[in-house]
């Protein structure tokens, strides 16, 4: 792949940034955002047993 103009560099860098930001956002959602949510009264982990 040959980058010949400034527009090619802008497109390549923005694509890489989109991939990195979406990866970091998914990591945040999985590990940090779920822990901060307060559990609702109906959402108990053993509700299937009852």
Secondary structure, DSSP 4 states (H G I P E B T S, - for coil): ----SHHHHHHHHHHHHHHHHHHHHHHHIIIIIHHHSPPPTT--TTTTT-
